[in-house]
Amino acid sequence: MCKTSTNIKHNPKTKVTDIEQIFEVVDDKPYYSLKYKKVGEDYYHIGYSSYDFHNVIQWELEYFELANCIECKYGQKDAVGRKCQACINKNMFEKIGGIEND
């Protein structure tokens, strides 16, 4: 009989200031990825890629969390769930874990 461990440690979600799904065509098939910017960074990462769009959506929900904006205080989001553009443009996000956003 197999015993399942109940001590599984889950990593905290990555705090990001912006995230979106992107796609490109590879071998005549759509290939989906996440484009995201971590809190405190001024460049984007592209990763969590798959030919299956459902995987990419699941990874976004499971591994990422949008940081709260400083200006709007409540993390207001536009119609597709992204941060308010004013805060994105100014990189105005809360300090998380000692990281300052200059």
Buried (B, 14 or more C-beta within 10 A) or exposed (E): EEEEEEEEEEEEEEBBBBBBBEBEEEEEEEBBBBBBBBBBBEEBBEEBBBEEEEEBBEBBEEBBBBBBBBEBEEBEEEEEEBBBEEBBEEBBBBEBEEBEBE
